[in-house]
Amino acid sequence: MNSLSELVKNVRHCRICAEHLPDGVRPVFQLHPKARILVAGQAPGRKVHESGVPFADASGERLRAWLGLVPEEFYNPELVAILPMGFCFPGTGKNGDLPPRPECAPAWREKLLAHIPNIQLTLVIGQYAQKHYFPHLSALSLTEIVHSWREHWQRGLVPLPHPSPRNNIWLRRNAWFEEDVLPPLRSRIASLLADTEK
């Protein structure tokens, strides 16, 4: 098995799908062997591609608010690992960002995950990540999968909608999400944070 530093270097220099990326290659992710929380999102957006910092946009502000984490905690790789389904910005389509490139996750995610064995909570954000983590629920809508969060709680998996401003209507229509899901999620994250600080 490659050392983590060698593996990260290989991912940073990956060109597997370069020809399909209109804005160029720039893998964006975060990890450390001590990480306890994994953010499994979709793919970087344009602002994240430009900055190279994961969730450095409006989606990230909302996500951190959902989790009850300040930026210093969220960007602490010893606490939070961030491994989306696609590490590079896939470009923009007619209805927003394109889906994550399908080559990325099979090439790198399992190899990287093998180096972060202490993950106790995985946040499965958006439909593409949910298809990967919950293939047996592929017939369900994102709303139905998120609504089933209690079924996955003991396994340390929490399905979430994407925190993008594009989902404001969804959030208004599904007030149960912020009322039922976020309080126990914040409590669990606070507990993990407290254990890390001991």
Contacts in CASP RR format, 6 or more apart in sequence:
PFRMAT RR
TARGET T0000
AUTHOR 0000-0000-0000
METHOD contacts of the structure
MODEL  1
MNSLSELVKNVRHCRICAEHLPDGVRPVFQLHPKARILVAGQAPGRKVHE
SGVPFADASGERLRAWLGLVPEEFYNPELVAILPMGFCFPGTGKNGDLPP
RPECAPAWREKLLAHIPNIQLTLVIGQYAQKHYFPHLSALSLTEIVHSWR
EHWQRGLVPLPHPSPRNNIWLRRNAWFEEDVLPPLRSRIASLLADTEK
1 114 0 8 1.000
2 10 0 8 1.000
2 111 0 8 1.000
4 33 0 8 1.000
4 115 0 8 1.000
7 111 0 8 1.000
7 112 0 8 1.000
7 115 0 8 1.000
8 31 0 8 1.000
8 112 0 8 1.000
11 27 0 8 1.000
11 29 0 8 1.000
11 87 0 8 1.000
11 108 0 8 1.000
11 112 0 8 1.000
12 27 0 8 1.000
14 25 0 8 1.000
14 27 0 8 1.000
14 87 0 8 1.000
14 104 0 8 1.000
14 107 0 8 1.000
14 108 0 8 1.000
15 25 0 8 1.000
16 101 0 8 1.000
16 103 0 8 1.000
16 104 0 8 1.000
16 107 0 8 1.000
17 88 0 8 1.000
17 101 0 8 1.000
17 103 0 8 1.000
17 104 0 8 1.000
18 24 0 8 1.000
18 25 0 8 1.000
20 90 0 8 1.000
20 101 0 8 1.000
21 88 0 8 1.000
21 89 0 8 1.000
21 90 0 8 1.000
21 91 0 8 1.000
21 101 0 8 1.000
22 91 0 8 1.000
23 46 0 8 1.000
23 49 0 8 1.000
23 89 0 8 1.000
23 91 0 8 1.000
24 88 0 8 1.000
24 89 0 8 1.000
25 88 0 8 1.000
26 44 0 8 1.000
26 49 0 8 1.000
26 52 0 8 1.000
26 88 0 8 1.000
26 89 0 8 1.000
27 87 0 8 1.000
27 88 0 8 1.000
28 44 0 8 1.000
28 48 0 8 1.000
28 49 0 8 1.000
28 52 0 8 1.000
28 53 0 8 1.000
28 54 0 8 1.000
28 84 0 8 1.000
28 87 0 8 1.000
28 88 0 8 1.000
28 89 0 8 1.000
29 54 0 8 1.000
29 82 0 8 1.000
29 83 0 8 1.000
29 84 0 8 1.000
29 87 0 8 1.000
29 112 0 8 1.000
30 54 0 8 1.000
30 75 0 8 1.000
30 77 0 8 1.000
30 80 0 8 1.000
30 81 0 8 1.000
30 82 0 8 1.000
30 83 0 8 1.000
31 77 0 8 1.000
31 81 0 8 1.000
31 82 0 8 1.000
31 83 0 8 1.000
31 112 0 8 1.000
31 115 0 8 1.000
31 116 0 8 1.000
32 77 0 8 1.000
32 78 0 8 1.000
32 81 0 8 1.000
32 116 0 8 1.000
33 115 0 8 1.000
33 116 0 8 1.000
33 117 0 8 1.000
33 118 0 8 1.000
34 78 0 8 1.000
34 79 0 8 1.000
34 118 0 8 1.000
34 196 0 8 1.000
35 77 0 8 1.000
35 78 0 8 1.000
35 79 0 8 1.000
35 80 0 8 1.000
35 81 0 8 1.000
35 116 0 8 1.000
35 118 0 8 1.000
35 119 0 8 1.000
36 79 0 8 1.000
36 80 0 8 1.000
36 118 0 8 1.000
36 119 0 8 1.000
36 120 0 8 1.000
36 121 0 8 1.000
36 192 0 8 1.000
36 195 0 8 1.000
36 196 0 8 1.000
37 79 0 8 1.000
37 80 0 8 1.000
37 81 0 8 1.000
37 119 0 8 1.000
37 120 0 8 1.000
37 121 0 8 1.000
37 122 0 8 1.000
37 123 0 8 1.000
37 189 0 8 1.000
37 192 0 8 1.000
38 80 0 8 1.000
38 81 0 8 1.000
38 82 0 8 1.000
38 83 0 8 1.000
38 113 0 8 1.000
38 116 0 8 1.000
38 119 0 8 1.000
38 121 0 8 1.000
38 122 0 8 1.000
38 123 0 8 1.000
39 54 0 8 1.000
39 55 0 8 1.000
39 63 0 8 1.000
39 80 0 8 1.000
39 81 0 8 1.000
39 82 0 8 1.000
39 83 0 8 1.000
39 84 0 8 1.000
39 123 0 8 1.000
39 125 0 8 1.000
40 83 0 8 1.000
40 84 0 8 1.000
40 85 0 8 1.000
40 122 0 8 1.000
40 123 0 8 1.000
40 124 0 8 1.000
40 125 0 8 1.000
40 129 0 8 1.000
40 132 0 8 1.000
40 133 0 8 1.000
41 82 0 8 1.000
41 83 0 8 1.000
41 84 0 8 1.000
41 85 0 8 1.000
41 123 0 8 1.000
41 124 0 8 1.000
41 125 0 8 1.000
41 126 0 8 1.000
41 128 0 8 1.000
41 129 0 8 1.000
41 162 0 8 1.000
42 84 0 8 1.000
42 85 0 8 1.000
42 86 0 8 1.000
42 97 0 8 1.000
42 99 0 8 1.000
42 100 0 8 1.000
42 125 0 8 1.000
42 126 0 8 1.000
42 127 0 8 1.000
42 128 0 8 1.000
42 129 0 8 1.000
42 162 0 8 1.000
43 84 0 8 1.000
43 85 0 8 1.000
43 86 0 8 1.000
43 87 0 8 1.000
43 88 0 8 1.000
43 89 0 8 1.000
43 90 0 8 1.000
43 97 0 8 1.000
43 99 0 8 1.000
43 100 0 8 1.000
43 101 0 8 1.000
43 104 0 8 1.000
43 128 0 8 1.000
44 52 0 8 1.000
44 54 0 8 1.000
44 84 0 8 1.000
44 86 0 8 1.000
44 87 0 8 1.000
44 88 0 8 1.000
44 89 0 8 1.000
45 57 0 8 1.000
45 89 0 8 1.000
45 97 0 8 1.000
46 89 0 8 1.000
46 91 0 8 1.000
46 92 0 8 1.000
46 97 0 8 1.000
47 56 0 8 1.000
47 57 0 8 1.000
48 54 0 8 1.000
48 55 0 8 1.000
48 56 0 8 1.000
48 57 0 8 1.000
48 89 0 8 1.000
49 88 0 8 1.000
49 89 0 8 1.000
53 75 0 8 1.000
54 82 0 8 1.000
54 84 0 8 1.000
55 63 0 8 1.000
55 64 0 8 1.000
55 74 0 8 1.000
55 82 0 8 1.000
58 164 0 8 1.000
58 165 0 8 1.000
59 162 0 8 1.000
59 163 0 8 1.000
59 164 0 8 1.000
59 165 0 8 1.000
60 163 0 8 1.000
62 163 0 8 1.000
62 164 0 8 1.000
62 165 0 8 1.000
63 74 0 8 1.000
63 125 0 8 1.000
63 163 0 8 1.000
64 70 0 8 1.000
64 71 0 8 1.000
64 74 0 8 1.000
66 160 0 8 1.000
66 163 0 8 1.000
66 182 0 8 1.000
66 185 0 8 1.000
66 186 0 8 1.000
67 74 0 8 1.000
67 123 0 8 1.000
67 185 0 8 1.000
67 186 0 8 1.000
67 189 0 8 1.000
68 186 0 8 1.000
68 189 0 8 1.000
68 190 0 8 1.000
69 80 0 8 1.000
69 189 0 8 1.000
69 193 0 8 1.000
73 79 0 8 1.000
73 80 0 8 1.000
73 193 0 8 1.000
74 80 0 8 1.000
78 196 0 8 1.000
79 192 0 8 1.000
79 193 0 8 1.000
79 196 0 8 1.000
81 116 0 8 1.000
81 119 0 8 1.000
83 109 0 8 1.000
83 112 0 8 1.000
83 113 0 8 1.000
84 100 0 8 1.000
84 129 0 8 1.000
85 100 0 8 1.000
85 104 0 8 1.000
85 105 0 8 1.000
85 109 0 8 1.000
85 128 0 8 1.000
85 129 0 8 1.000
85 132 0 8 1.000
86 100 0 8 1.000
86 101 0 8 1.000
86 104 0 8 1.000
86 105 0 8 1.000
87 104 0 8 1.000
87 108 0 8 1.000
88 101 0 8 1.000
88 104 0 8 1.000
89 97 0 8 1.000
90 97 0 8 1.000
90 98 0 8 1.000
90 99 0 8 1.000
90 100 0 8 1.000
90 101 0 8 1.000
91 97 0 8 1.000
91 98 0 8 1.000
92 98 0 8 1.000
96 166 0 8 1.000
99 128 0 8 1.000
100 128 0 8 1.000
105 132 0 8 1.000
113 119 0 8 1.000
120 156 0 8 1.000
120 192 0 8 1.000
121 156 0 8 1.000
121 158 0 8 1.000
121 188 0 8 1.000
121 189 0 8 1.000
121 192 0 8 1.000
122 133 0 8 1.000
122 156 0 8 1.000
122 157 0 8 1.000
122 158 0 8 1.000
123 158 0 8 1.000
123 160 0 8 1.000
124 130 0 8 1.000
124 133 0 8 1.000
124 134 0 8 1.000
124 157 0 8 1.000
124 158 0 8 1.000
124 159 0 8 1.000
124 160 0 8 1.000
125 160 0 8 1.000
125 161 0 8 1.000
125 162 0 8 1.000
125 163 0 8 1.000
126 142 0 8 1.000
126 159 0 8 1.000
126 160 0 8 1.000
126 161 0 8 1.000
126 162 0 8 1.000
127 142 0 8 1.000
127 162 0 8 1.000
130 137 0 8 1.000
130 142 0 8 1.000
130 145 0 8 1.000
130 159 0 8 1.000
131 138 0 8 1.000
133 157 0 8 1.000
133 159 0 8 1.000
134 145 0 8 1.000
134 152 0 8 1.000
134 157 0 8 1.000
134 159 0 8 1.000
137 144 0 8 1.000
137 145 0 8 1.000
137 148 0 8 1.000
140 148 0 8 1.000
142 161 0 8 1.000
143 161 0 8 1.000
143 170 0 8 1.000
143 174 0 8 1.000
145 159 0 8 1.000
146 159 0 8 1.000
146 160 0 8 1.000
146 161 0 8 1.000
146 174 0 8 1.000
146 177 0 8 1.000
146 181 0 8 1.000
147 176 0 8 1.000
148 159 0 8 1.000
149 158 0 8 1.000
149 159 0 8 1.000
149 181 0 8 1.000
152 158 0 8 1.000
152 159 0 8 1.000
153 184 0 8 1.000
158 181 0 8 1.000
158 185 0 8 1.000
160 181 0 8 1.000
161 167 0 8 1.000
161 170 0 8 1.000
161 171 0 8 1.000
161 174 0 8 1.000
161 177 0 8 1.000
171 177 0 8 1.000
171 178 0 8 1.000
END
